[in-house]
Amino acid sequence: MNRITSQLATQLSLVSLDGRRRSEPPALVLVAHGSRDPRTLSTVHTLVERVRELRPGLPVHLGHIELNAPLLPDTLASLGTGDAVLVPLLLSRGYHVKRDIPEMAAAARARTRVAAPLGPHPLLVEALHGRLVEAGWRNRMDEATRRVSAVVLAAAGSRDPEAAADTGRTARLLSERLGVPVLPAYASAATPTIETAVRALAARGRHRVAVASYFTAPGLFATQCAEKAPWTASAPLGTHPAMARLILHRYDQSLATPATTEPLLASA
């Protein structure tokens, strides 16, 4: 299956956005939000290198929505009239995915597609699970421990109801993987807060609560959410191997659909 997928990806990459065969695949532009925290920029640069290692020969570029260079319009300008697939380094639908990125893409000379955000997707659940295990979560636990265990999925938050729906779906997928309740909660702009979710779980007899960091990189929100964990907190998704694989999946998925600058709906 992996061999077939790789062959399909190679074939798709040799077809331009207007249907003509070409020797160089469309560029992958990873679109990060941007942050004043230097750890975020370092994480994103490492993630770009991981993507390049997985797909040698694929041009991979980085563009930020704000705060960090290069900004997305500058990255797109450097591509001239070339073909590019923009993959948002964002975990759900929201204003940046629906408005900011498509508008920047439409203003560029480059011929662009906008891929779906990274979430929800089983590969994100794989990364979340891996980070929880690193933080001390045990896959095997006795029934008594399982009855008092739960997870709060800590996300940044958005006023967009579709963003909440995406996060909620990830929480359900993670709950199925772990076999315990998983409640989504938010650092800002949405409810419930981390504290509220922890209290709700405690009221249900779930006192062994881990906070799963649903952030792409370290930063203020991730730190604040981790500090509110009553038991343990996982690290942000960062450079977990599943993240680079998911970025390439979104790239390939975009090439397999009709060309558009409107982002795809997130799906598996």
Sequence and secondary structure as in RCSB ss.txt:
>XXXX:A:sequence
MNRITSQLATQLSLVSLDGRRRSEPPALVLVAHGSRDPRTLSTVHTLVERVRELRPGLPVHLGHIELNAPLLPDT
LASLGTGDAVLVPLLLSRGYHVKRDIPEMAAAARARTRVAAPLGPHPLLVEALHGRLVEAGWRNRMDEATRRVSA
VVLAAAGSRDPEAAADTGRTARLLSERLGVPVLPAYASAATPTIETAVRALAARGRHRVAVASYFTAPGLFATQC
AEKAPWTASAPLGTHPAMARLILHRYDQSLATPATTEPLLASA
>XXXX:A:secstr
 HHHHHHHHHHHHTB TTS B SS  EEEEEE   S HHHHHHHHHHHHHHHHHSTT  EEEEESSSSSSBHHHH
HHHTTT EEEEEE  SS SHIIIIIHHHHHHHSSSEEEE   S S HHHHHHHHHHHHHTT  SS  HHHHHTEE
EEEEE   S HHHHHHHHHHHHHHHHHHTS EEEEESSSSSSBHHHHHHHHHHTT  EEEEEE  SS SHHHHHH
HHT SSEE   STT HHHHHHHHHHHHHHHTS   SS      
